[in-house]
Structures are given as structure tokens and as C-alpha cells.
């Protein structure tokens, strides 16, 4: 849930430039989580 909160904390986001001719964009990221000292990907 921290990722969702981080995204919400970054709001408001600027609209995409009109010349991109799209309503949204997909951003792919790499996240590494730790749980009791064990790394999860």
C-alpha cells in the first residue's frame, strides 16, 4: 500500500501534452521489497 500512497502523495499530476494524442501513458518500474530481511521482486 505504500506504493499507492506514494502515487497519491505526488498528485496533482500535469496533463499529458496535447501533441502526444493520447489520454494516458503506462509506466513500468522495477521495485524491490523487503519482508523480514528477505528481498522480493
Buried (B, 14 or more C-beta within 10 A) or exposed (E): EEEEEEEEEEEEEEEEEEEEEEEEEEEEEEEEEEEEEEEEE
